[in-house]
Amino acid sequence: MRKLSLENLNLAFASIAAKYPLYLPQDNSAGDAEYKKWEQGAKWSDKTNTVKSPKDFFFPQTEDLMAFQVSGKSIDIIDTRKESEDFVVFGVRACDVKSFEVLDNVFLTEPADSYYASRREHGIIVSVACTRPLETCFCKAFSIDPSEPAGDVSCYKTDDSLYLSANTEKGEALLAVISEYTEEADDAAVSKQKESINKIMDRLPLASLTPASFGGGKTKEFFDAPEWKSLSEACLGCGTCTFVCPTCQCYDIKDFKTGSGVIRYRCWDSCMYSEFTKMSAGQPRTSQLERFRQRFMHKLVYYPENNNGLFSCVGCGRCLSRCPIHMNIVKVMKALGGKKDE
Amino acid sequence: MNNRAETLIPKIGVITDIRIDTPDVKTFRVLTPDGKKVFDHKPGQCAMLSIPGVGEAMFSITSSPTNLEYMEFSIKKCGCVTEWLHQAEVGQAVTIRGPYGRPFPVDDEFAGKDLLFIAGGIGLAPLRSVINYCRYYPKRYGKIDIVYGSRSMSDLVDYKEIVDEWVNDENVNVHLTIDREQEGWTGHVGFVPNYVKELAFDTNKTAVLCGPPIMIKFTLEGLSALGFDKTQIYTTMELRMKCGIGKCGRCNIGSKYVCKDGPVFRMDELDELPDEY
């Protein structure tokens, strides 16, 4: 375990930024935290989490896949892919670190997505333990420990210091970059912090939430549940939940005519949208109830069925604070039987 | 340069022949620019075709894998990409990627079985590949029965191959039907599900269905009434797709993706999935 005095934090950031592009949560003019590139004078946000998840770094909201030149009847395909450069994402919470594993299961399963794979190999993730979990947090329901985040480097922030521990070779290389500002330390302060975080977690309003009644093989049990009607009734189909969600991975592929050629790009899509499954031959999900059910069945039943029981939710709570009609996965889980002791 | 393999990046194909099958179905022959087959496939698999700037869509590969020279796609005009293709001329380049999906179990579950293929309208296109594959290896399979129906005579896809080759194949019995009486038609008249019941097939056969949902529904009921078990019946599905490899998230029926876990499903497998297709 290494210890960095917070007085030297900016010097450490400068050293990292001299070697890699460094992204960390910073407050924007609206007072919300968002990941931005570090520049001299940047301040690491005190917010517990960012509005948008860091999935952008590996699965960007839009990205070009390839280009075409079309002339007469002929077509040329231009492979525009570039190898990603090494970069550092600093200050990732335990829930969001776990979301990368959820995304890996989709994008790195053969045939692997080369765009995602390149960024994933070059991204260095520095996580930080949550000293101030929010009322909307429920990561523990998915067996995520907010006091013990994974990643290439795990950090623990106390009043005067940042404790750092490398978990991978990439992480060790990163700590070497700032070694002049750090010193060896024991983990007494970190252990104390863990205890206090876990006490807070136990007192949070969503502490009793559990996904135990969900999982693979439960399609028939939940698909026709009468609760879907009242749960989905007010859904606007706006897709906000999918855009702030760290594990939502649905995408669209579209072509853009540039005037001199065609760019084929990928962008985030949402199963909450009516066009998502629309075909010339028909539409398998005609109502918002069906689209709403798809999103939660995927996270709580279909995904775990295909991924050894892992749920496609990490309890970050973003959908709880951002849904305009205050519907969210917690209400769905509770309505369908996901609460302990009741 | 990102040197990893990438299935989303297609290959170039060239349309070398266009056959007009019906008023709204054309069959396109596709080869590489230097005249070779673009890739090999198994019966029932699909490929993504695209016209840059127009769009990309999934089509079943209509030709049999035993055709070593080229691939064919029978395509009904019904959306952006298909309308564009119907305007295309010989020599037009397209992009192509694949093959995608789980094929028909021609080497295991179909082996040694009498086969009953039942198709309606453009539903013959996905079955043509497996029918011609099984015709090519007559010793591997028992007798082949084909029930095929369409709205009218002129809507029968691939009519020339049916009357010139399939009808003359001693291993094959062809049963054609059209929805309504028509001048010049001496064959059966009536809907496919009723015709299947009339023909009263022996239940030792393995059945393969493809057609509009309403045809599938009533044909299934008919086959059940004859005594067929769901484990003897296969079909091939179609839902909207973008990636073809189970990642873009839209072609799922419950936990299964049609693009990679299908498009071929056995009826008892489909029964386990929610009724959302």
Contacts between the chains, C-beta under 8 A, distances in Angstrom:
chain1	res1	chain2	res2	distance
A	65	B	8	5.8
A	65	B	9	7.3
A	66	B	8	7.6
A	66	B	9	5.4
A	68	B	52	3.7
A	68	B	53	7.5
A	68	B	95	7.7
A	70	B	52	5.7
A	70	B	53	6.7
A	73	B	89	7.3
A	73	B	91	5.0
A	73	B	92	4.6
A	73	B	93	5.8
A	74	B	93	5.0
A	75	B	12	5.9
A	75	B	52	6.0
A	75	B	93	4.2
A	75	B	94	7.3
A	75	B	95	6.4
A	76	B	12	7.9
A	77	B	9	6.7
A	77	B	10	6.6
A	77	B	11	7.8
A	77	B	12	6.5
A	77	B	95	6.6
A	79	B	6	7.9
A	79	B	9	6.1
A	81	B	1	7.0
A	81	B	2	3.7
A	81	B	6	7.1
A	82	B	1	6.8
A	82	B	2	6.1
A	83	B	1	6.1
A	83	B	2	4.9
A	83	B	3	7.7
A	84	B	2	7.8
A	106	B	246	8.0
A	106	B	247	5.4
A	107	B	247	6.4
A	109	B	246	7.6
A	109	B	247	8.0
A	111	B	5	6.9
A	111	B	7	4.5
A	111	B	245	5.5
A	112	B	4	7.0
A	112	B	5	7.7
A	113	B	6	7.8
A	113	B	8	7.7
A	113	B	247	6.5
A	114	B	2	5.6
A	114	B	4	3.6
A	114	B	5	6.7
A	114	B	6	4.3
A	115	B	2	7.4
A	115	B	6	7.7
A	117	B	4	5.9
A	118	B	2	5.0
A	118	B	4	6.8
A	216	B	255	7.2
A	219	B	254	4.9
A	219	B	255	6.6
A	219	B	272	7.9
A	219	B	273	7.3
A	219	B	274	6.0
A	223	B	254	7.5
A	223	B	274	4.7
A	249	B	247	7.2
A	249	B	249	6.5
A	250	B	248	6.2
A	250	B	249	3.4
A	250	B	250	6.6
A	251	B	242	7.0
A	251	B	243	7.5
A	251	B	247	7.5
A	251	B	248	5.1
A	251	B	249	7.2
A	252	B	242	5.9
A	252	B	248	7.1
A	253	B	8	7.3
A	253	B	56	6.6
A	253	B	242	4.8
A	253	B	243	7.0
A	253	B	248	7.2
A	254	B	55	8.0
A	255	B	50	8.0
A	255	B	52	5.9
A	255	B	53	5.1
A	255	B	54	7.1
A	255	B	55	6.5
A	255	B	56	7.9
A	257	B	53	5.1
A	262	B	52	4.1
A	262	B	53	4.5
A	264	B	52	6.9
A	264	B	56	8.0
A	269	B	242	8.0
A	269	B	248	7.3
A	269	B	249	7.4
A	269	B	250	7.5
A	271	B	249	6.4
A	271	B	250	7.2
A	276	B	240	7.7
A	276	B	250	5.5
A	277	B	239	6.7
A	277	B	240	5.1
A	277	B	250	5.4
A	277	B	251	7.8
A	278	B	240	6.6
A	279	B	79	7.6
A	279	B	238	7.6
A	279	B	239	7.0
A	279	B	240	4.7
A	280	B	78	4.3
A	280	B	79	3.6
A	280	B	82	7.6
A	281	B	78	6.7
A	281	B	238	6.8
A	282	B	213	7.8
A	284	B	239	6.2
A	284	B	253	7.8
A	284	B	276	5.4
A	284	B	277	5.0
A	285	B	276	6.6
A	290	B	276	6.7
A	294	B	252	7.8
A	297	B	254	7.6
A	298	B	249	7.7
A	298	B	252	7.5
A	301	B	255	7.1
A	302	B	252	6.7
A	302	B	254	6.2
A	302	B	255	4.0
A	305	B	255	4.3
A	306	B	255	5.8
